[in-house]
């Protein structure tokens, strides 16, 4: 069963939090809201799906999601695939959204696909947060990095906004801050770093000099994990809401 999370941005704190879970089932699609929705001021649901304690079903992809598919007819489509590290287009709409994130300039939502363990390993790609706010000199050093370069993670436990924040830094030839890991991955990454930090391999996948800020640096992560490893453990925002806690 495939699943995606919808993340919304808090307009006050600028923090992102998962607010809903979309599942692809044998019968179609199923959507439930998560506890993160209760932390977003003024959150009013997704389109016509507004009741936080209701389970929504559809045989087709909900309009909220289908409207976020990147059209193949757009002139930048091939560039977009290249920025994402893809040689060919994904086969299904669900797979497309899991890779592209479905972000739109007209709202503050994005889609998140959390990695699942496969044969005792976990691997995924992501774009760092906060790159656009770094000094020009730092950005110049980052953009001179070569694909395949090792990247290090640092637990930022004194971060006043999030004690589970994970910063990213280059390791060669200069040590510079490269932004932050998206919050959705931090709980799982912190547990991996606590158990076996040397086994967590982070690599600079590619630099996209011509891409928008959010897509300029693509990183990849690989690490050994227990077969039952869950990225959402100890991350209550991902928990499904019930009628009792949806208020």
C-alpha positions, 0 to 999 in steps of 0.5 A, a space after each residue: 500500500 502506497 502512502 503520501 502525507 500532505 504537509 502545510 506551512 504555519 504562516 506564523 512560524 513558517 514551520 511545516 507539519 503533516 496534516 493528512 495521509 493519502 493512501 493508494 488502495 486496491 479500491 482507489 484512494 483514502 484520505 485521513 487527517 493527522 494530528 499535525 492539522 491541529 497545530 496549523 492556525 486556521 487550517 480548514 481542510 483540503 478542498 471539500 474535505 474539511 472534517 478532520 475526523 472523517 475518512 474520505 474515499 474515492 475511486 479516482 485521485 482527489 482533485 486536490 492531488 490531481 491538480 498538482 500533477 506536473 503537466 508533460 506539456 509544460 516546456 520545463 518538464 524535461 528540466 524538472 525531471 533532471 532536477 529531480 534526478 530522473 531519466 524518465 517520467 514516473 509511471 503512475 500519478 501517485 508515483 509522480 506526486 511522491 517524487 515531485 512533491 506537488 508544490 504550487 506557487 499559489 498555496 502552502 502545501 506540499 506532498 511528502 513520501 516517507 522512505 520504507 525499509 527494504 531488506 534491512 536498508 533505507 534510502 531516499 533523496 531530499 532537497 535541503 531547507 533554507 538554502 536561499 537564506 545562506 550568504 552568497 559566499 557560502 552558496 558559492 562554495 556549495 555550488 562548487 561541490 562535486 556530485 558524489 561528495 560526502 555530506 555530514 549531518 549535525 543534530 541541532 539540539 539547541 535550535 529554539 524552534 525545533 530541538 530535533 532539527 538536523 543541520 547539513 554541512 559539507 565536508 570537503 574542501 570547505 566546511 559550510 552550512 548547507 541548510 537543514 533536513 526537512 522536518 518530516 525526516 528529522 525524528 527518524 534521522 535522529 534515531 539513526 544517528 543515535 544508534 549508528 552515526 557512522 553508518 548513515 551515509 549522506 551524499 551530494 547527488 547533484 547541483 541544479 544551478 538553473 533550478 528554483 531555490 528549493 530544487 538546487 541541491 539534491 542529497 541522498 541518504 542511505 542507512 541500515 535499519 531494523 526491518 520494522 523501522 518506522 520514520 514516523 515513530 516519535 513524531 506525533 504529527 503523523 498520527 491519524 486523528 480520531 473524533 476525540 482529538 480532532 477538536 
